[in-house]
Structure formats: structure tokens, C-alpha cells
Amino acid sequence: MTAPRFSDALGHGMSDKRIDILRGIGRTGSISQAAREAKVSYKAAWQAIATLTNLAGVPLVERSVGGAGGGGAVLTDQGRQLLVLADAHEAARRAVHSGSTASTAMARLSIRTSMRNQLPGTVSGLETRGRVVRVLMTLPGGDGIAARITHESVELLGLAAGMNAMALCKATAVQVERADVVDGQRGNQLTGTVARIARGGDGDSGDEIVIALAGGLQVVGFAAGGSGLRTRQRVTAVVDESAVVVALPG
């Protein structure tokens, strides 16, 4: 039997509603009721269950047959075990963070990902574009960055203006160009100065550039090989909104 990967399932943190939905199913025996209590759509609740199941690697919910409502849902033994661990995880997190002036920084550090660009910010607005929501965030130095995510992801994260959030993106998704040649209509644009350069060799993906932004932030991206960029030069990092991931501190 496959060993459960509960640590992966808990990696989203308690600020995510997935665990709340699982807890609601255990309490009510109904996915639709759990969705209502969590204030998300039925579709988002199913997405939450599917994501947790994939992360845990074991079934967490199974459908039940019969009853006055014609059927429902129940937690598996592994689902109940995950909730016990979730409660312990949250209690430990609160004990560590209570009274600590570094709690926000610790929450940010708890995010484990291969994405090198992890920019803290504040959600400044949500713009609905059909089935997609454009999440607008303001970074500490005043720069803006946007991400395009689904309605279900907005619901599950409980996103709202004023919340602290993280904008994540891979360095390979960031294109670096001279600030004076960038088309103003292309995606997110973060302008700063070149702090470091790692020149690429033949057949490489290009020169790796570390850019110093306002507010003490840095972003890493790539410029075409032979770009001629140098340290302290003004450059712009361009990244498509669909390449930006929104995360919440744990």
C-alpha cells in the first residue's frame, strides 16, 4: 500500500481553505454543505479534494450511497488522519509565531519551492476577466505585479484586497532587457538595476541577471546571450501574468 504523503498535503498551510473543506465533509457528510460553509463553489470544493488527494497520494474522501439525500461523502481513515495532523500542525505553528516579531518572515520562509523569485506584497485588487481573475499586488517598493488565476483558486485561497501574499515565478520565465527598449504593453514589467551577471556559454539559455528593485527586493531572470548588459545598468524584467503564482504565508 502506498504510504501517505501528508506533509505534502499540509504544505498549503492553514490559510488555504482545502483543509477546511475536508473538515466540513467529515462533519456534515456532504461536499455541497462543506462548500457552502467554506463559502466556495461546489466546483472549487471538488478541486480542493482532488488537489489534496494528489498531494497525499491516498484517497481522502469516498462517496457514500443512500440516505435521505440520496448519498453523500465520507472521509477515509487517511482523510481523518490528515485532519488530526492538520490540527497538530496549526497548533505548533501558532505556538512558534505567537508574540514573535519575526512571524511574517518565518511564514514566508516556510514556503518551499524551486521558484527563485519570491516577492512579498499586498493584494491591491481583483479583476474578473471571464473565467479568469487578475490578481493585482503591490510590492514593498511600490512596483505592481499581476497574476492570472482561476476563480476556484481565488475562492480556495480566500483572496481579498489588503491581504499579504507572495508573487512567485521561475527565473526562466523572466526576460531581461534594457529598460529603454521594452514595449510598454508586454505583461508585468519590473525595472531596476543589474546587481549581478552570470554569463552563459555557447548553447546556454543566456545570461543570468540579478536585478535590484525598489524596496530592497531582487528578481532573477535571463537575457539573451551576447546582450552586452553590465552591472548598474537600468534594465526591465518582463514576465507574463500567467507565469506568476500567488501564494499565502503559512
C-alpha positions in Angstrom: 0.0 0.0 0.0 1.3 3.5 -0.9 2.5 5.5 2.1 0.5 8.7 2.6 2.4 11.9 1.8 0.6 14.0 4.5 3.5 16.6 4.7 2.9 17.5 1.0 -0.9 17.8 1.6 -0.2 20.1 4.5 2.2 22.3 2.5 -0.5 24.7 1.5 -0.9 26.0 5.1 -4.0 26.7 7.1 -4.6 30.0 5.2 -5.8 27.8 2.3 -9.4 26.5 2.5 -8.7 23.0 1.3 -8.3 21.6 4.8 -11.4 23.5 5.9 -13.4 21.8 3.1 -12.1 18.3 4.1 -13.0 19.1 7.7 -16.5 20.2 6.6 -17.0 16.9 4.7 -16.1 14.9 7.8 -18.5 16.9 9.9 -21.5 17.1 7.5 -21.1 14.1 5.2 -21.8 16.5 2.3 -19.5 18.1 -0.3 -22.0 20.7 -1.2 -22.6 21.6 2.5 -18.8 21.8 3.1 -18.5 24.1 0.1 -21.3 26.4 1.5 -19.7 26.6 4.9 -16.3 27.4 3.3 -18.0 30.0 1.1 -16.7 28.4 -2.1 -18.4 26.9 -5.1 -19.1 23.2 -5.4 -16.6 23.0 -8.3 -13.9 24.6 -6.1 -14.6 22.1 -3.3 -14.1 19.2 -5.7 -10.9 20.9 -6.9 -9.7 21.1 -3.3 -10.4 17.4 -2.7 -8.6 16.4 -5.9 -5.6 18.5 -5.1 -5.3 17.2 -1.6 -5.7 13.6 -2.8 -3.0 14.1 -5.4 -0.6 15.6 -2.8 -1.4 13.0 -0.1 -1.1 10.1 -2.6 -4.0 8.2 -0.9 -7.8 8.5 -1.1 -9.1 11.0 1.4 -12.8 11.1 0.5 -15.2 8.4 -0.8 -18.8 8.7 -1.9 -21.5 7.2 0.3 -24.7 5.7 -1.1 -28.3 6.0 0.3 -29.7 8.2 3.0 -32.4 10.9 2.9 -30.3 13.0 0.4 -29.6 10.1 -1.9 -26.0 9.8 -0.9 -23.1 12.0 0.3 -19.4 11.7 1.1 -17.3 10.4 4.0 -13.7 10.7 4.9 -11.4 7.7 4.6 -9.2 6.6 7.5 -6.4 8.5 5.8 -8.6 11.6 5.5 -9.4 11.6 9.2 -5.7 11.1 10.0 -4.8 14.1 7.8 -7.2 16.3 9.8 -5.6 15.2 13.1 -2.2 16.1 11.7 -3.5 19.4 10.3 -4.7 20.4 13.8 -1.4 19.5 15.3 0.4 21.4 12.6 -1.6 24.5 13.2 -1.2 24.3 17.0 2.6 24.1 16.5 2.6 27.0 14.1 0.7 29.2 16.4 3.0 28.4 19.3 6.0 29.3 17.3 4.6 32.5 15.9 2.8 33.9 18.9 4.4 37.0 20.2 7.2 36.8 17.6 8.0 40.0 15.7 9.5 37.8 13.0 6.4 35.7 12.4 5.7 37.2 9.0 9.3 36.5 7.8 9.1 32.9 9.2 5.8 32.4 7.4 7.4 33.4 4.1 10.4 31.2 4.7 8.1 28.2 5.3 7.3 28.2 1.6 9.4 25.5 -0.1 9.6 25.8 -3.9 12.0 25.7 -6.8 10.9 29.2 -7.9 13.7 31.6 -7.2 11.6 34.7 -7.4 9.5 35.0 -4.3 8.3 38.6 -3.9 6.2 39.6 -0.8 3.4 42.1 -1.5 -0.2 43.1 -0.7 -3.2 42.3 -2.8 -4.5 45.6 -4.1 -7.3 44.4 -6.3 -9.1 41.5 -8.1 -10.3 41.9 -11.7 -12.6 39.3 -13.2 -11.9 38.5 -16.9 -14.4 35.8 -17.9 -13.3 32.6 -16.2 -10.0 34.1 -15.1 -9.3 36.5 -12.2 -6.4 39.0 -12.5 -4.8 39.4 -9.0 -3.1 42.8 -8.6 -0.4 43.0 -6.0 1.8 45.9 -4.7 5.4 45.2 -3.8 7.2 46.9 -0.9 8.9 49.4 -3.2 5.7 50.4 -4.9 6.0 48.3 -8.0 3.0 46.4 -9.2 2.7 42.8 -10.3 -0.3 40.8 -11.5 -1.1 37.1 -11.8 -3.9 35.4 -13.8 -5.5 32.5 -11.9 -8.9 30.8 -11.9 -12.0 31.7 -9.9 -11.7 28.5 -8.0 -8.1 29.3 -6.9 -9.3 32.7 -5.7 -12.0 31.1 -3.7 -9.8 28.4 -2.1 -7.2 31.0 -1.1 -9.8 33.4 0.1 -8.1 36.2 -1.7 -9.2 39.8 -0.9 -7.8 43.3 -1.2 -5.4 44.1 1.7 -4.2 40.6 2.2 -0.4 39.8 2.4 0.6 37.5 -0.4 3.6 36.2 -2.3 4.2 36.5 -6.1 6.2 33.6 -7.2 7.7 32.9 -10.7 10.6 30.9 -12.1 13.7 32.7 -13.2 13.4 31.1 -16.6 10.1 32.8 -17.1 11.6 36.3 -16.6 13.0 38.0 -19.7 15.5 40.8 -19.0 16.0 43.7 -21.5 17.4 47.2 -21.4 14.9 49.5 -19.8 14.8 51.8 -22.8 13.8 49.2 -25.4 10.9 47.4 -23.6 7.4 47.6 -25.1 5.1 49.1 -22.5 2.3 46.6 -23.4 4.1 43.4 -22.5 3.0 41.7 -19.3 4.5 42.6 -15.9 7.4 44.9 -16.0 9.7 45.5 -13.1 12.5 48.0 -13.6 15.7 48.2 -11.6 19.5 48.0 -11.9 21.7 45.0 -12.7 23.3 43.7 -9.5 25.0 40.6 -10.8 25.5 38.8 -14.1 26.4 35.2 -14.8 27.4 34.9 -18.5 26.1 31.9 -20.4 28.2 29.8 -22.6 27.6 28.5 -26.1 24.2 26.8 -26.4 23.2 28.2 -23.0 19.8 29.7 -22.2 21.5 33.1 -22.0 23.0 35.4 -19.3 21.5 35.1 -15.8 20.8 38.5 -14.4 20.0 39.5 -10.8 18.1 42.8 -10.7 17.9 45.1 -7.7 14.4 46.5 -7.4 13.0 49.3 -5.2 12.2 48.3 -1.6 15.3 46.1 -1.3 13.8 43.3 -3.5 15.7 41.3 -6.1 14.4 39.4 -9.1 16.3 36.9 -11.2 15.8 36.4 -14.9 17.6 35.8 -18.2 18.8 38.0 -21.0 19.7 36.8 -24.5 23.3 35.7 -24.8 25.5 38.5 -26.0 23.1 41.1 -24.7 26.0 43.3 -23.5 24.3 44.1 -20.3 26.5 45.2 -17.4 26.3 45.9 -13.7 24.5 49.0 -12.5 22.7 49.3 -15.9 19.0 50.1 -15.9 17.0 47.0 -17.1 13.4 45.7 -17.0 12.3 42.3 -16.1 9.3 41.2 -18.2 7.2 38.2 -17.0 3.8 37.1 -18.4 0.9 37.4 -15.9 0.1 33.7 -16.4 3.6 32.7 -15.3 3.1 34.3 -11.8 1.8 32.1 -9.0 0.0 33.6 -5.9 0.9 32.1 -2.5 -0.2 33.0 1.0 2.1 32.9 4.0 1.5 29.9 6.2 
